[in-house]
Amino acid sequence: MADCRFANDEAGIAALADWAGCHGAGLVVMEASGGVEQDAFPALWQAGMPCALNNPKAVRRFAEAMGRLEKT
């Protein structure tokens, strides 16, 4: 899957939901990082898209365990 960026506004969140649905995403996982996720998570959830918030430290530790030392 290609990297994509979406604006953190109503149109961007709608585009994210469409993109995830078109690519068969079973789950949208967001890092709980400074509030950026606060608009996207409820909007996706209300649209019926399964989503989860993960602790940034846990994500980093998982990346390290998998041998991926770059920013995740």
N, C-alpha and C positions, 0 to 999 in steps of 0.2 A: 504494500500500500504506500502511496506517495505521501510525503509530508504536505500538510495543508495548514493554512492559517485562516482564522475567522475573526472578524471584529467582535468585540465584546459589547454588542448592542443587539437590539431586537432582530434586525436583519441578519446579522452574523450568526446569531444563535439559531435562527431558522435555517440558514444555509448549512450549519453544522448538523442539525437534525436530518436534513435532506441527504447530505453527503453520507452520514453514518448509515442511514436507512438504505441508500442505494448500494453501499458496499457490504451490506449484510452484517453490520456490527451487532453483536449480541449484547454488548455492554460498552457504555462510554465511561471511561475511568478518568477522573480529574484529580489533580493534586490540589489539596486544600492549601492554597498559598496566597495569603494576603488579601483575600476577598474577591479576587478575579472570578472565582467560580460562583459567587453568590447569586448572580443573575442567571447564569447558564444552567446550573444544576436544577433549580425548580422549574425552569421553562422546559427543559428536556424531559424531566420527570412527568410534568403535566401533559406533555405531548405523547406520553406513552413509551418513551425511550428509556430502557433500563440504564441506570447510571449509578456510579459509586464515587465517593470521595475517599482518597487515600492520604495518609499522613506522609508529608514530604520526606521525613527522616526514614520511614520504612521503605519508601520507593528508592531512596539513595542506597540503603543497605542491601536491598534486593539487587540493584544494579551492580554493586560491588561484589556481591556473592556470585553473580553471573559473569564476572570478569569484564564488565563494562564500566570503565572508570571515567568516561566522559560524562558531561551533564546529561541527565535524562529528561 
